[in-house]
């Protein structure tokens, strides 16, 4: 979506607070951060993300009001994700260990 389309649709008014640093997600899902590229998500291609510094030096990464994860000072992105339950296999599809 172009900047003009953002204005027409009203997305420019949905910008992040003044304390956020803004980054646009590249086509490969990365943002530029401190001279390096950090993978966030290809799904957010072209979208603007807000980064706000936390007390510990890490940055909270948000897509508007939705927190996506934390960018660590070392450049690693830790995604917030729902808890995963144990993976279960049907009896005929149980994995076989070969030693």
C-alpha positions in Angstrom: 0.0 0.0 0.0 1.4 3.4 -1.0 1.7 6.4 1.4 -1.2 8.0 -0.5 -3.3 4.9 -0.1 -2.5 5.0 3.7 -3.8 8.6 3.9 -7.0 7.8 2.0 -7.7 4.7 4.1 -6.9 6.5 7.3 -3.9 4.2 8.2 -1.6 7.2 8.6 -3.8 8.2 11.6 -3.2 4.7 13.2 0.5 5.4 13.6 2.3 4.4 16.8 3.0 6.7 19.7 5.8 9.3 19.7 7.9 7.0 21.9 8.0 4.3 19.2 10.7 3.9 16.6 9.1 2.9 13.3 10.4 0.2 11.0 8.9 -1.0 7.7 9.0 -4.8 7.1 10.9 -5.7 3.9 9.6 -8.2 1.4 11.7 -10.9 3.0 10.2 -10.3 6.4 13.1 -8.5 7.9 13.6 -5.0 9.4 16.8 -3.1 9.6 18.0 -2.7 13.2 21.3 -1.2 14.3 22.9 -1.8 10.9 21.8 -5.4 10.6 18.7 -7.2 9.4 16.4 -9.0 11.8 13.7 -11.4 10.6 10.3 -10.7 12.0 7.7 -12.2 9.7 7.0 -12.4 5.9 3.3 -12.0 6.7 3.9 -8.3 7.6 5.6 -7.5 4.3 5.4 -3.7 3.8 3.8 -3.0 7.2 5.1 -0.5 9.7 6.1 -1.8 13.1 6.6 0.2 16.3 9.5 -0.5 18.6 9.6 0.8 22.1 12.5 0.5 24.4 12.1 -1.3 27.7 14.0 -0.8 30.9 16.3 -3.7 30.3 17.5 -2.3 26.9 15.4 -4.7 24.8 12.6 -3.4 22.5 9.0 -4.4 22.4 7.9 -4.9 18.8 4.3 -4.0 18.1 2.0 -4.0 15.1 -0.3 -1.2 16.1 -1.7 -2.3 19.5 -0.6 -6.0 19.0 2.7 -7.0 20.7 4.6 -9.4 18.5 7.7 -10.0 20.5 10.9 -8.6 22.0 14.0 -7.6 20.1 16.9 -8.4 22.4 19.9 -6.1 22.7 22.0 -8.7 20.9 19.6 -8.4 17.9 17.7 -11.7 18.4 13.9 -11.4 18.0 11.9 -13.5 20.5 8.3 -13.9 19.2 5.4 -14.1 21.6 3.5 -17.2 20.8 0.7 -19.2 22.4 1.7 -22.2 24.5 2.0 -25.3 22.4 0.5 -28.5 23.8 2.3 -31.8 23.4 2.4 -33.1 19.9 0.3 -36.2 19.6 0.6 -38.9 16.9 -1.9 -41.3 15.8 -0.8 -44.9 16.7 0.0 -45.8 13.1 2.0 -42.6 12.7 4.2 -42.7 15.7 7.8 -41.8 15.0 10.4 -44.6 15.1 13.7 -44.0 16.7 16.6 -45.7 14.9 19.8 -45.8 16.8 
